[in-house]
Amino acid sequence: MSGIPSIVNESRSIQKPESNLTAALSNSPFMRACRREPVPHTPIWLMRQAGRYMREYREVRARMSFLELCKTPSVAAEVTVTAAERLGVDAAIIFADILLIVEPMGIELEFARHEGPTIHNPVRTAGDVDRLREVGDVDSLEYVLEAIRQTRASLRSDLPLIGFSGAPFTLASYIIEGGGSRNYVHTKSLMYTDQGAWDSMMSLISRALVKYLNAQIVAGAQAVQLFDSWVGCLNADDYREYVLPHTRSVVSGLTPGTPVIHFGTGTSALLELMREAGGDVIGLDWRVRLDEAWQRIGHDVAVMGNLDPVALFAGKDYIRTQARKILEQTAGRPGHIFNLGHGILPQTPVENVIGLVETVHELSAK
Amino acid sequence: MSGIPSIVNESRSIQKPESNLTAALSNSPFMRACRREPVPHTPIWLMRQAGRYMREYREVRARMSFLELCKTPSVAAEVTVTAAERLGVDAAIIFADILLIVEPMGIELEFARHEGPTIHNPVRTAGDVDRLREVGDVDSLEYVLEAIRQTRASLRSDLPLIGFSGAPFTLASYIIEGGGSRNYVHTKSLMYTDQGAWDSMMSLISRALVKYLNAQIVAGAQAVQLFDSWVGCLNADDYREYVLPHTRSVVSGLTPGTPVIHFGTGTSALLELMREAGGDVIGLDWRVRLDEAWQRIGHDVAVMGNLDPVALFAGKDYIRTQARKILEQTAGRPGHIFNLGHGILPQTPVENVIGLVETVHELSAK
């Protein structure tokens, strides 16, 4: 199931530090929580913690586009480190985009100002699928790897760095729809009407993801996250048939010893199957109760989540109450990483984000 | 819980035909299924069955805007009847919009061409809430009532007509956001930071809905549906605190003897609470399995659903397989109304919709 039997299997739960896993990193609260070991406080990081809600980030973006930022390792590293230090979180996540891996497949990707990603040559037919390029190596994504190396070099030595990508379904849905979507008509139509083409595309994406995420690990990421952000548009039968085998092949191809976080939104009907697909940590959105979700997927896997990102727009008292509720739902069980249920929203007051980090540390301190 | 104890409570399950409920209507498969009585075949209707996917509808819309259509009873009636007859479904639903009730509250509503609804004076503060107008009577919505009367007059005499509106949360979210939303930041912010204003607004909406839906029933609707289309953005705790009491007050205020369908999307973590809020039929989207959902909410309530609208883009064999899967999940239990898990999408091939209706009738024939 998982590529990390040392974590899934209690009897093999001691990790040998790899080249990029120093004792300080391995013993960090974040890494310990991934392995469901006791922690001095609940680790917290926040999806999209380097983002538009932060003045420092907006200043950088005033000088360059989103894609330029992703492709300029020194600046991507600076943005990554600044956010982690400013917030006092327990992990950094490399500044990048879930879609970058589609470019070497021959997909033309653009981020228009204040809009989501646009793909100029969406894949709609079996013929289009045939024209996708196999990603033989990830040299063209060297900028991400270099950003990871530079981040790792300047990040506090006990602060883990998370690499990531979109998961196969979410990547396929962008490639097929040509951008964000409400109903995923083209994606599901291809899936339902030409399973051969669908599987072929998902396999190509999965092979690329294994190479890309393993390269991120070699470059210095201590953990990786698969963002299956839009998989919640599927029902369980579709997930089992069209997605699970592919996501599983990615997870099982990843470097043993590196925790994999498997995240999606709107997945309350899919959690058991996501767990079956793999991952050492299952990311929960805010729609499910953490205690119920953890019970359903089993306490032999870690969980991440799951404050509603909009809670950060309310006052400090409200945030504290909600954070406490989530922490209480763990019943003190090791293996919880605090996070939002989805990324930080652009208008979020930065002081509330900092306040949440402090609150989680304080409330969970042993 | 429900305003229809005659349906919820087995011992009072015989309905007395009301003035607008003839024996032919009362004995129709749709009405029998609402009361969980045996049916000759599973009744089916489809949300947004009169819509852009249908040539006849597009021809009408070439002559007038969406709101003009809603406000011209003869044409709204024509569109309603045409769709029901063309498809051979077991119920008609009055052509209208879930948002029409907000206009008498002083909300300025516009439907821009090919876009969703826009509200020009969104409600953001307690002061804005105070300026909302109490809906004393629904005279300004007379056009909906007249459309219902005209539809009822020309509809087949054994074909039930469904009235409807948005549910309190979904209406509030449109009024606050000013249109559709991805993250519901303004809605949740008001909810979290000023519960007094929130409750005041939800109560005002709920009072209006009781009047409006009861007027639709008097005008000739045999059943009514509450569309809580966007409530799936909330978690269960929020639903229980901020939504449930208000939806319950609407349902309990509706004319006894008239089935209430309570529908939402993305609600897999909310179904038990939606049931608790009320309704004789709970509408399920396609993300949940019908058998599991029905088990969770209890077999003493009817269910509606739940084919993925995108399934209608695939071939007839695929549609047939999926329809059979859903019918099998009922295990032959009375109280299932077949529907999609959300509205028909604009590009749906009309022949596939007709094919689905025939297939459901054929597969479920006793």
HADDOCK unambig.tbl for C-alpha pairs under 7 A between the chains (distance, minus, plus):
assign (segid A and resid 185 and name CA) (segid B and resid 310 and name CA) 5.76 0.50 0.50
assign (segid A and resid 188 and name CA) (segid B and resid 310 and name CA) 6.73 0.50 0.50
assign (segid A and resid 189 and name CA) (segid B and resid 310 and name CA) 6.99 0.50 0.50
assign (segid A and resid 189 and name CA) (segid B and resid 313 and name CA) 6.20 0.50 0.50
assign (segid A and resid 189 and name CA) (segid B and resid 314 and name CA) 6.09 0.50 0.50
assign (segid A and resid 192 and name CA) (segid B and resid 314 and name CA) 6.25 0.50 0.50
assign (segid A and resid 193 and name CA) (segid B and resid 314 and name CA) 5.86 0.50 0.50
assign (segid A and resid 234 and name CA) (segid B and resid 287 and name CA) 6.05 0.50 0.50
assign (segid A and resid 235 and name CA) (segid B and resid 286 and name CA) 6.30 0.50 0.50
assign (segid A and resid 235 and name CA) (segid B and resid 287 and name CA) 4.16 0.50 0.50
assign (segid A and resid 235 and name CA) (segid B and resid 288 and name CA) 6.28 0.50 0.50
assign (segid A and resid 266 and name CA) (segid B and resid 266 and name CA) 6.97 0.50 0.50
assign (segid A and resid 268 and name CA) (segid B and resid 268 and name CA) 6.36 0.50 0.50
assign (segid A and resid 268 and name CA) (segid B and resid 269 and name CA) 6.34 0.50 0.50
assign (segid A and resid 269 and name CA) (segid B and resid 268 and name CA) 6.33 0.50 0.50
assign (segid A and resid 269 and name CA) (segid B and resid 287 and name CA) 6.65 0.50 0.50
assign (segid A and resid 269 and name CA) (segid B and resid 288 and name CA) 6.11 0.50 0.50
assign (segid A and resid 286 and name CA) (segid B and resid 235 and name CA) 6.31 0.50 0.50
assign (segid A and resid 287 and name CA) (segid B and resid 234 and name CA) 6.05 0.50 0.50
assign (segid A and resid 287 and name CA) (segid B and resid 235 and name CA) 4.17 0.50 0.50
assign (segid A and resid 287 and name CA) (segid B and resid 269 and name CA) 6.66 0.50 0.50
assign (segid A and resid 288 and name CA) (segid B and resid 235 and name CA) 6.28 0.50 0.50
assign (segid A and resid 288 and name CA) (segid B and resid 269 and name CA) 6.13 0.50 0.50
assign (segid A and resid 310 and name CA) (segid B and resid 185 and name CA) 5.74 0.50 0.50
assign (segid A and resid 310 and name CA) (segid B and resid 188 and name CA) 6.73 0.50 0.50
assign (segid A and resid 313 and name CA) (segid B and resid 189 and name CA) 6.19 0.50 0.50
assign (segid A and resid 314 and name CA) (segid B and resid 189 and name CA) 6.07 0.50 0.50
assign (segid A and resid 314 and name CA) (segid B and resid 192 and name CA) 6.23 0.50 0.50
assign (segid A and resid 314 and name CA) (segid B and resid 193 and name CA) 5.86 0.50 0.50
